[in-house]
Each structure stands twice: as structure tokens, then as C-alpha cells.
Amino acid sequence: MSPEHEPRHIERRQSALPPIGPSANLPVVEASSLAIGWKQGRNLQILTRNINFQVAAGHLIALVGPNGAGKSTLLRTIAGLQAPCGGSLSLLERDITLISAEERASLLACVFNERIEAGYLTVWEFVAFGRYPYTNAHNRLTDEDRRHIATALALVGMERFAARTFSSLSDGEKQKVQIARAVAQNTPLLMFDEPTVFLDAPSRIEIFKLAERLVQEEGKTVLLCTHEVDLALKTADELWVIDREHRFSAGAPFVVARSGAIGRAFDLPTVAFDVISGTFRAREPQR
């Protein structure tokens, strides 16, 4: 991409905080007796409690559950956008509530499932916003910033679209570009909230394969919230489930499946999760 296409309002920001990053000896994110929800007046509205997990670096975690169970609330709490309602939550062994928004932006990046209107921004300019935590309003992007942007676009297979406007892309292409922006942010933890929600079947598989590459090739820890239970079982290193009763389960995917947690989350009178096949099947009508 030529320099004239670059945003010119971005400069290197010097943080007063010492940089921190992942270590083989530190869990990337950890929760103990965590409760999530929100404040309603002076009262806490608890949605899910007794959440316990410890996520190691370089793992793909899939979070599944029915609508309204608390998946997005959990992601927003981990991201520091909502305060925990109880228990403890730490990012690289630091209390999430004590990490500033500026520093969190260098530790985790999020892609939420809202449709984004980006006006006439090009794909390159959109991805460049992933470098915002490291810049301010006076100087141009550095060579290092441009390298991160180019690498992120190549990783998601969108380098040929750099000069296209974001608004001209298909839903699947927009999702890849949003992921590229998060990758360009260069954080140890990436969180994707239902990244396949607007996509067709081949594109959904492609997003899961991309998540795998981010873990295996880039060493990222990826937390992916999804309704694609079958893909989660085949792809994830660990599965988290929040069921209809707002109970939280975590562990190796098929261990969690055999525990009945997926059935408790999704089974209907006419459809049930089959542990043997790892898919949902129609229930036989009772005679």
C-alpha cells in the first residue's frame, strides 16, 4: 500500500507503564469463583456464578451456550468492559479491574458481532486502527506498524483487498478484515464474539481454520464464542459451556460433551445432542 493511503493522524505513544506479555509460566487469563452480570440500580443482577478456568498461552478456547446464557457478558467481563460481580479475574496474573484501558488494549483484542459502518475507509486504513494502542495524534505510522498491518492482512488472506473500501466487502470478507485489525493489535489474547454469525457454511469453516492458524502459527491464545458446536468440538483445545440454567463447565471438548453439559445447554423436545457422533439428532418420537 502506498504512503498516500495511510492515515496521517497516528503517532507513537510512549506508555508510562512497563510492557507485560505472555510467559510459559503464566496463565493468560484465569478466573476463580467468578460471578458475572450487571448493576441494576444499587443491586447486582447475577447472570452466572462459580466460573472457574485457567487458560494457558497458545490455546484455542470455544465458548458455547444458548442465547441469553451469558456468553457475551463473560467475554465483556474478561475484556474489562464490565466489572466482575464477584470472585476474581486476572489477565497475566494481574487483577483485570486494576489494568487501565490503555494497557488492556496491548494485552487483548476483541471482535464483536455487531455490524460495523466504516464509511469510505479502505481495508488497509481499517486494519491500521489495530495499531492505535501504540500511537497518538502527531506522527505517521512507523515501519513496524506497517509490517504488523501487512502481516495481519496476509494472515487472513486479504492483502489483495487493501485498497478496497471496507463497505464494498461481503460479510465474510468484512469479518476477516475485522480479525486482521485485531491481529494487527498484536496482543497475546484474541476474543471473537460469534464471528461466524453472518456467514455461510464454507466461510464458517474458514474462520475456525483461521483461529487455528492464529494459535498454531502465531502463538496466540484465542477465545471464540460460537453457536457452531460441531466445529468447536473438532477444533478447540478446550470447550466452555454455559447452559440454560447459567451453569458453567470447562474442559477438554469431548470430556465436557460426555458430562452432559452440551445437552443441558441445547437439547430440545425434538432435538438432542448425540455424544457418540458429536452432532445434534432428531429425537425418535415416543409411541
N, C-alpha and C positions, 0 to 999 in steps of 0.2 A: 504494500500500500504506500502511495507516495505521501510525502510530508504534508502536502496541502490538504489532505483529507483528515489530518489529525485534529482532535480538539486542542485548542491553544490555551485553554484556561487552567491547565493542570500542572502542578509543580510538586517537587519532592517535599514532603512534610517530615520534619525531624521530631520524632516522638521522645518525650521525656522519660518514657517507660522502657526498661530493658526488654529486648525481644525474648520471647519464650517460644518454644516449639516442642514437637513430639519427641519422645525418647522411648527406647525399647523398654525402659524400666517404669514408665509412667502410663497409666490408663489415659486414653484421650478424653473420655467422658465417663463419669461414674455417678451413680445415684444410690442413696441408702434411705429406705423408708420415705421416699419422695411422695408428696401429695401435690396434685395439680388441679387447677381450677381458676377462679377469678373472684374479685371482691364484688359484693353486691351491697352497696351502702357500707355499713360498718361490719358486715358479716362476710365470711368466706364461703363461697359456694364450691365445695369439693366435688370434682368430677371423678377422679381416680386417685387412689391412695395405695400405699405399700408397693411402690415401684422400686425395684432393685435391679441394677445392672452394672457391669464394668466392661467397657469397650476397649480392646487393645488396638494399637495402631495397625493399619493395613488390613482392616476387615470391612466386609460389606454386610450391613445390618438391614433387614427388611422389616418394616413395621406394618402390620395388617390389622384390620378390625372393621366392624360395620360403621356406617355413618353415624356421627354423634357419640361415638365411644370415647373420644378424647385424643385421637391421633395427632391432629393439628395442634391441639393445646399442648401436648407433650413436646412437639417439635418447637413451638414458640417458646416454651419454658426453657428448653435446652439452649435455644438461640439467645436467651436473655431478654426476649420481648415481653414475657410475662413472668412475674415473680413466682417462685415456688410457694405453695400454700402450707408446706410442712416438710420435714426431713431435710436431707442435704443433697446438693447437686454441685459437682465440681467439674471444671474443664482443666485438664492437665494439672490436677491436684490443687486447683485454686477455686474457691467458692465463686460460683458464677455471678452472684449478686455483687461481688467486690471487684469485678473486672469491668472497666469502663467500656462504653460503646465503641470508642475508637480502637481500643486494644482487641475487643472481641472480633472486630472486622478483620484483624490479621490472623485470627485463630479459627474462625468458622465462616463459611459462606452458605447462603440459602437460596434455593429456587422454590418459590411458592407457586401454586397452581392458578393464580389469578391471570387473566388475560392482560397483557401489557400493551399500552399505546405509546409508541416511541416516536411519533411524528415522522420527520424526514431523516432521522439518524441512520447512518449506514450501519451495516453489521459490524464493521471494524470499530466505529465510534461507540456502538452499544457495548461491545466486549471491553473496550478501553475503560469503561466505568468500573470494571473489576479492579483496576489499579488505583481507585480513589483513596483507599486507606493509606496509601503510601505517598500521596501527593497533596498539593494545595493550589492556590489560585494565581501563581505568578509565572512559573516556568513551564516549559513543554515537557512532554513525556521523555523519559530517558531511553537509551538504547536497551537497558534491562527491561523496562516496561514494555517496549515494543516486542522484545523477544518473548515475554510471557504471553502477550496477546497473540502473536503468530503461532506459538506452540499450542495455545488453547484452541484456536480455530482449526489447526491441523488435526488435533486430537479428536475433535468431533466431526471431522470431515467437511468443514465449512469454509476452508481457506479460499476457495474459488468464488465464494459469495461475499467477500469482504467489502466490495464496492456497492453491493445491492442495498436498498433501503430495507430496514427491518420490517416495515409494514407490508412489503411486497412478498414476504415469505409465506410458505404454507405453515400450518400449525406445527407439523413435525420439525420443520426447519427452524421455526422460532424457538421451539423447546431446546433444540441443540445449541442455538446461539445463547440462550439463557444459561445453559450449562457451561458453555465456553466462558461466559462472563464470570461465573463462579470459579471456574478453574483458573482463570487469569488472576483471580484474587489471591491465589497461591496460599491457601490455608490448609492445615492438617486435617480439618473436618469439613466435609461437604454434606449438606442436608437437602434432600429433594422431596417436596410435598406433592405426591401424586403426579409425577412428571409425565405419566402416560395417559392422563385423563382425556385429552382431546385427540388421541392418536388412533390410527388403525392398527390391526394386529401385527403386521411386519414392523411398523415403527415402534410399537411397544417392546418387541423383542430387541430391536436395535438399541433402545435406551438402556435396557438391562445389560446388554453386551458392553455398552459404553461405561456403565457403572463398574462392571468387572474390570475393564481396562484401567480405569482410574485407580482401582485398588492394586491390581497386579503390576502395572507398568509405572504408575506414578507414586505408589506407596500411600495413597490417600486412605482415610477412613471415611466410608460413605454410609450415611443413614438415609434410607429410601422408604418413604411412606407410600403404600400402594394397595390397590384392590386386586392386583394380579397375583393371587395366592399360588397358582401353579408355577409361575415364573419365579416367585420368591423362594419356593421350596427347592427349585433346581439351581438357583443362582447364589443365594445368600449364604454367608458363613454362619450367621445367627439370625433367628427369627424372633421378633417381638410380636405378641398378640395382646390386644385389648378387646375383651369380649363384651357382650351386651350388658352384662352386669358390672362393667367397668373394672374387671379384674385383669391384672397384668401378668403375663407369662413371658419368659425369655429362655432361650437355649438353642441347641443345635436344631435345625429345621425339622427333621423327622422325629426327633425326641419330643419337641413341642407338639407336633402333629399327633403323635401316638398318645400324648397326655389327654387328648380330647379338647384342647384349647381352641383349635380351629373350628371344630364342630359347635362348641359353645358360642363362638362368635358369629357363625354364618348359617348354621343349619336352619332350614325352614320345614314346614309340614310336608312339602312336596320334593324338597331337595336336601341332600345330606352330603357331608364331606366323607369320602372314602379313603381311609388311611393307607390301604394297600396300593391303590393307584395314584394317590396324591392329587385327586381331582374330585369335583363335585358330580354326583349322580342323582338321577331322579329316584325318589323312594318308590318301592313297589306298593301299589295300592292295597290297603288292607281289605280282606274279604270277610 
